[in-house]
């Protein structure tokens, strides 16, 4: 029961993501409803599961994919993932409602909710994954969803740049994480989270611990915007505010923190962990807070503040003690409550005043009292003023820093932390004071007005939580934090005592210094800001852009060297390398000649062999004369089909003959528009080199096939021969293999053929619009046209032959299951029948009498074949299981009816459609190039008097 | 017989690769056609050579040749038609869009132009 609920909860957002895009047609409220429904249902599912986890249980569900390789989609709900899932879904509800009122009428709301739900599903996937590799996949999906959401207003340059930057940084981190997880899995012998969590000691002692740690930290730090990867987060603020609230403050940026917490029992506790993680966290906390104070854009201020608080969390996890980890858990909740509130407040201010620039704001308290109250509560909580919840965790954090020995000193870390707290007080008060208090301005970009409850409702709830969690932490937060912290550290955590007043402690003194210092700094803001601007103005974005440009130049240079567009060079390298590898393998072992006796050579075969070899030689020598070379290639193709006839392969012979005909016609049509000669371009040395490469490869392939043919072997075909009649209902084993035993292959192949046909048509259409089309319309053929292009003899014979050819095609098709033939061959034969008609009477004349679209034939063919395959499902059998029976229609013989025949019909239609579409495309080129259209079937009308007819 | 087929495959492969190494698209298309004959024969030959024993079940047949390579080759022949047609179309497109029918990327832009069949 709970297992299914867990699976449901994990997949609901993905399923739900499909609906808003459609529901938007029914209006914005319906769309919001459809976006809200999956989140609410998932939240309800979570609520049902909470009691189990509350009792210390872990709910696990598993969908096997490749059990033999240990690959499965495992989900796992423990206290840590429960808290994050609750945050993701709860904030999802709040943000969805907020976005309904935030987005304007022109914004594509359906698309927005689809992206948002996609993100929500991926984020849930991260926290619920029981397998590290699966988690990495969801991790990357969140990066993609974040890219789409940051770039949501794609007409804005900042949005596009911000989206690219975020994707580059977090995507790169994701790759590092994937590598780190694989190393970790190698050490632990499993990617299963439960197994990895058990092997902490073993992993920390392993030689590969440090590389794994560094790679995983790279993933976590990029995602959670830790210095020096923090710069993408402020640029991500180009996203709509609901996105900033949800992804870039409440959930996604905490994924890195989540990862650190999740792997805390495995990776934490070493010197390397403390040195890297705690230092990074501390530096990030200070840098973020300092920059935040000097940002004038409300969202930029909040973005740097988020960076700072993510550093706060990283620092706590990096300290590596259980007590610090507990504080980290509590602060995840605390930060969510005040920061999401402030983001939404920033959105409201932007909405109602038309600006987010602090310098143009002030005195809004009287105009927007509700928003001002909410902002004040959340802002003071962010500043860490009692009795709000921000105070609680800040005190606990400062307390933890006093226990840490950093840079060889007990003073260093508390000092830096206090400085960061000072900046934090200053920017928080600036956010509240400079926006809502002070004298109202004479004018704002828009006339400010209080927002509706749809906008302030969500923030109000969160602001209330700030107060309640601050006043009653023991009652409201302690039970949850105890359980989550136990899941983080991997051991039970004793009863927590959360309270505001601890007596006069070092932390209280540090806090006091921070608050006073912050107030002083803000009072002298103008001077402090001027000093800051003098001090440093490094723009991370410029560095990033330069780095990206440099990487682009380097890769362009490398690919220009390796990938210069010369086909002959690629082929030469490929062939030489293949022959070398094969030769090395061959010469490295001992060989004995084969023992299978060779067949005798009858005289006719020897003659044909000689002719075709002469032809091949002539092709190589005369290939510059393209017409001759083409005809000689056709002769070789016919010799190959004779070989098939002689060597017991009638189906292949039939296929080869008909394909040869069609191919040659097509090539002739194409040659019409190509140069008729190939100029001499390569030097003699070059030709010698090519010759050596070619002869070496030919010798190797020939020798290989001789080695094959002179040895006996055990074929798997015995099964096919034995079951062809009884299981597939046909005596032509080749055809039964195609339509039955390996029907799925054939299905794929006709799809490929159909795609080839459609691509040819698409290429033609693209060409006709462009330069090639202009060139064709001005085409002057060099050859003199035949005076009698549609000769009467040929037209008459072709028209007489047409019904006969069609009948042969149908016959070949019908008998194909038992005798040589089948859909492939029948399709080709009927195509040839049509081709003859086209050749005799011209394309236009024939086309006017041919009312079936060739595209449609391809589609119908694939459709029929697929439908036949699916029919088997209704009988509870796998795709493409065939059935057959015999019927005895009146007048003709007993007749077999197999479902495979319907499949073969699909093959037939696709082949016919693809061949004819290719021909149609080339003929269209001819018509564009001024080929005249004939109205009559032949040039000479035999019914007319000679003196009237032949004037031209 | 085996020797003839093996030499045939070898010669076809060598000629096909030689033509594929040329600098213009039409020889390349012809070369690939020869190469596909070679490959089809090669695949076919993995079922070993047998005469007079087609894989059509009947009461009087004593033995059958291996049908599986035949089935594979049959679709390969049809697919290679599709690929040839596509290649020809690409060759046409690149010739009509560009200056000549070279296959050497940008480097061949300076190569002497073909003289016949040229659009003016």
Interface residues (C-beta under 8 A of the other chain):
Chain A: X564 X565 X566 X567 X568 X571 X572 X575 X596 X598 X599 X600 X601 X605 X606 X609 X612 X613 X616 X617 X619 X620 X623 X626 X629 X630 X633 X636 X637 X640 X643 X644 X646 X647 X648 X649 X650 X651 X652 X655 X656 X659 X662 X663 X666 X667 X670 X671 X673 X674 X675 X676 X677 X678 X679 X681 X682 X690 X691 X693 X694 X695 X697 X698 X699 X701 X702 X703 X704 X705 X706 X708 X709 X710 X712 X713 X715 X716 X717 X720 X721 X724 X725 X731 X732 X733 X734 X737 X738 X742 X745 X746 X749 X752 X753 X756 X757 X759 X760 X763 X764 X766 X767 X770 X771 X772 X775 X776 X778 X779 X780 X781 X782 X818 X819 X820 X824 X828 X911 X914 X915 X918 X921 X922 X925
Chain B: X1 X2 X3 X4 X5 X6 X7 X8 X9 X10 X11 X12 X13 X14 X15 X16 X17 X18 X19 X20 X21 X22 X23 X24 X25 X26 X27 X28 X29 X30 X33 X34 X37 X38 X40 X41 X42 X44 X45 X46 X47 X48 X49 X50 X51 X52 X53 X54 X55 X56 X57 X58 X64 X65 X66 X67 X68 X70 X71 X73 X74 X75 X77 X78 X79 X80 X81 X82 X83 X84 X85 X86 X88 X89 X90 X91 X92 X93 X95 X96 X97 X100 X101 X103 X104 X105 X106 X107 X108 X111 X112 X114 X115 X116 X117 X118 X119 X120
